[in-house]
Amino acid sequence: MTLAELEAIYGDLADDATIEAGLPSLNAAMTEAGITTPARKAAFLATLKNESAFTYNAEETSNPSTYRGRGYIQITGDFTYGPAGDYLSVDLLGNPDLANSVDYSAPIARWYWTVARDINPMADALDMAAVNVAIGYASSDAEDAERCADFEAALAFYNGSVPPGVNCTRGATAASSPAQAREYAQQEQAWSASD
């Protein structure tokens, strides 16, 4: 993936230099995670556009927490920093700023996408609502609509058109249901309890 490709899909982006600096690591992480099909790339890019504007060093500056949102996918909480760090063999609990470094932001996004949540099958099913539930931000009709529009823009770019069957409505599938959202919350509580 290149900056030119991202701009062809989404128009001008805010921080070209930072985006380009992170692309080698992001491309490697996408390949390692199997994010190589049009649907998977579209779901991942739509998520990153909204989470971090494709910048590896994004940070939730309005949150004073030590474990505030950082990186491509904006992991939050010690219950996420701990397992991500364990998986990558790095002390993210002791060094949370590593989460928005060029060395770890993309591998953390890969971990979250494939290990913590197994999102590729949701993308394969064109279920952007399920992707949104798995990412874990608070339910918002406006944000869901924006992310779905970004998903469809990338699908159109990679496929030449938007294929039928895209789901953007939370609750329309089991993977996008409130029960699934509760299951993710319970998983995070279990991670927290094990630290």
Secondary structure, 3 states (H helix, E strand, C coil): CCHHHHHHHHCCCCCHHHHHHHHHHHHHHHHHCCCCCHHHHHHHHHHHHHHHCCCCCCECCCCCCCCCCECCCCECCHHHHHHHHHHHCCCCCCCHHHHHCCCCHHHHHHHHHHHHCCCHHHHHCCEHHHHHHHHCCCCCHHHHHHHHHHHHHHHHHHHCCCCCCCECCCCCCHHHCHHHHHHHHHHHHHHHHHC
